[in-house]
Amino acid sequence: MLKFSSFALCLMISFWFKDLIIEGQRVGVYTQKNMRAIRLGFALFIVSEAMFFFALFWAFFHFSLNPSV
């Protein structure tokens, strides 16, 4: 079951990337609204990763500087 699920996931990802490349390069269906949404999504991803690492290091420093006995 795991092999089938992994294969299906890889297949879906490959078809999604194929469609993304075709839409972006050959058809040219990306409008300014699409590009703005893609940029915003990427920016939100970067911000969420930064917040995750900030929280991780905050917890590390908090527990290393204030150990509970």
N, C-alpha and C positions, 0 to 999 in steps of 0.2 A: 504494500500500500504506500509506503514511503517513497519507493522508487517511482511509482506512477504519479504521485503528487509532485515530486520534484521534476519529473519529466514534463508534466502539464504546466507547472509554473515556468519552467525554462521556455517552453513553447509559447506561452502567452506573452512573456517578456520579449521574446524575439519578434513575434508578430507586432507587438506594440511599437518596438523600436523601428521595425520596417515601415509601418504606417507613418510614424513620426518623421522619418527621413524622407519618405515620398511626399508627404504633405508640405514639408519645409523646403525641399529643394526643387522638386519637379512641378508640383501643382501651384505652390506659392499661395496657399490659402490662409496663411497667418496674417491677421489684421493687426492694427496697433493695439486693439483691446486684448488680443491673444498674447502678444508679446509683453504687454504690461502685466498681465496675469502671471505669465511665466517668470518674469523678473521678480514680482512680488512674492511668488511661491518660493523662489530660490532664496530671496532675502529673509523670509520668515524661517526657512530651514536653517540658514546660517545663524540667525539670532537664537533659535531654539537650541542649537548645538552649543553656542557660547554660554547660554544660561545653564545648560546641563553641566558643562565643565566648571563653571563658576560655583554651582551648588556642590559639585563633587569636591572641589578644593576647599570650599568653605567648610564643609562637614569634616574633611580631613584635618584642617587646621584647628577647628573648634575642638575636636576630640583629642588632638595631640597636645594642645596648649591647656585644656581644661579637663584633665582626666578625672573620671569619677571612680572613687575607691570602692 
